[in-house]
């Protein structure tokens, strides 16, 4: 497509496929809403999926380690692969314990990241630093709330987080599809597609 810039090409593709983008956004929104209605189920499904991904990742690492056994990192890849498989199987066999561990990890993550964001914003005093400090403080409060309710929060936190993420991502795709549909065709696009 000589003569067209990259943005015009992307816009043309988005215009051509806006219906598929809209459909995917609607699916994500519906999945997010369903997850918000069934947070415990969403949490269990998420933990099971993480377990499956760990098993798959571990098996790939083990195969790669065996395939390249003369490599100096063979032992580390093999051990890493075995540990990934074991962790995935533990999540499958004991999803409640996995939910509790992942929730505690999330709480710690929010506490640490929120503190660093707040301290960083206050110490640099960049434009808009107050919003960064407030965002960091809210993240710390979220981590503290999750930790204070632990292990009971393990039943809903992961499902809520994943459901809200799906909902927001789906809304983003819906908005993208609607904007792409309303966008004027790029100059010079006639006959280019």
N, C-alpha and C positions, 0 to 999 in steps of 0.2 A: 504494500500500500504506500507507494512513494508519494511524497507531498503531504502526508498526514502525520501529525505528531502523535506521540504515544497516548496522551490524554484523550484525543479524539477517537483513537482506536478503542480504548477502554470504554469510553462512553457509548460508542457504537455497539460494542459487545453487550454492555449492560442493557441498552435499549432493546436489542434483539432477544435477550433472555430474561426480561423483567418478570415474565410470568412464572418461570421456574424459581427465580429468586424470591418472589412473593410466596410461592407455594412452600418453599423451604422455611421461610420466615414464619408462616402460619403453623407449620408442623412444630417448629421450636417453641413458639408461643403456647401452643396446646400442650406440649410436653412439660413446659415450665408450669403452666396452670395446674396440670394434673399432679405434678410433683408437689406443688404448694398445698394441694388438697390431701396428699398422702406422703407427708415428709418422711415418715419412718420407712415406708416402702422405697422411696427414692434414696434414702440413706443406705438401705440394705443393697439395693441394685447397684449403687455407685461403688460400694465396698466390694461387691462381687466382681464388678467390672475391673476395678483396680487390681484385685487378686488375679484375674485372668490375664491382664496386661503384664503383670509381674512374672507370671508363669511363662508367657510367650516370650518376653524379653529375656528371661533367664535361659530358656531353651536355645534361643538364637545365640546368646553369648557362649553357651556351652559348645554348640556346634562350631562357632567361629574359633573358639579356643582349641578344640580338637583338630579342626581343619588347619590351623596355623600353629601346631604344637611346638615347632622349632623356634618360634618367636620368644623373645625374652619375657614378654608379658603374659605368656601362656597361663601360668599359675594364677595370676591375679584375675584374668578373665574367667577362668574356670571357677574359681572360688566365688567371684561376683555373680556368675550365672547360677551356680548352685544356691547361693543365698537368695537370689531373686525368686527362684522356683520355690524354695522353702517358704519365703515370706508370702508368696501368692497362695500357696496351699494352706498356710495358716489362716489367711483371710477367708478362704473358702470354708475351711473346717470350723472356724470360730469367728463368725462375722461380728458377733457382739463385742468380743475382745478387740477385733480389728477396728470396729467403729469407735470404741473407747480410745484406742491408741491414736487413731487419726484425728479424732476431735481434740485430744490433748495437744497433739502436734499443731493443729490449726490455732488453738488458743495461744500457744507459745509463739507461733509465727506472728499473729496479730499483735501480741504484746511487744515483741522485739521490733518489728517493722514500724509499728505505730510510734514507738519511742524514738527510733532513729529519725523518722520523718519529722516529728515534732521538734526534736532537738536540732536537726539540720536546718529546719525553717527558721527557728528562733536564732540560731547562731549566725546564719548567713544574711538574714533580713533582706532577702531579695524582694523584688516587687511581688506583691501578693503573698508574702510570707505568712501573714496571719491565717490565710486559708489553709496553707500547708500545715501550720501548727494545729489548727482546729481539726483538720483531717487526721493528723497523727494522733491527737488526743481521743478522737472518736474511735479510731482503730484500737488504741490501747483499751478504751472502755469496753469495746466489743470483745477483745481477748479476755479481759478480766471477767466479764459477764459469763462467757462460755466456760472459763476455768472454774468460776465459783459455783456453777450449776453442774459441773462434771461429777460423776459419770452420766447423770440423767440427760444432760445436753447431747450426749452421744447419739441419742435416738432421733434427734431432729436437726442438728446443726448442719451436717453434711448434706442432707436432703434439701434443706432450706437454701443453702449456698448454691448447690447445683441447680435447683429449680429457678431461683432468681436469676442466675447466670443465663440459663436457657431462655427465660422470658425476655430478658434485656437483649440478648443476642438476636432472638427472633424478631423483636420489635425493630432492632437496627436493620435487619434484612428487609422487613416490610417497608420501612421508610426509604431504604435504598431503592427498592423496586418501584415504589411510587414516584420517587424523584427521577429515576431513569426513564420511566414511562412518560413523564411530563417534559423531559428535557428535549430541546429542539435538536433535530439531526445535526451532526457536526458538518461544518462547511467542507465541501469536497467529498462528502460521504456517498453521494449518489453514484451508484454503480460500483462502489468500492466493496460492497458486501454482497 
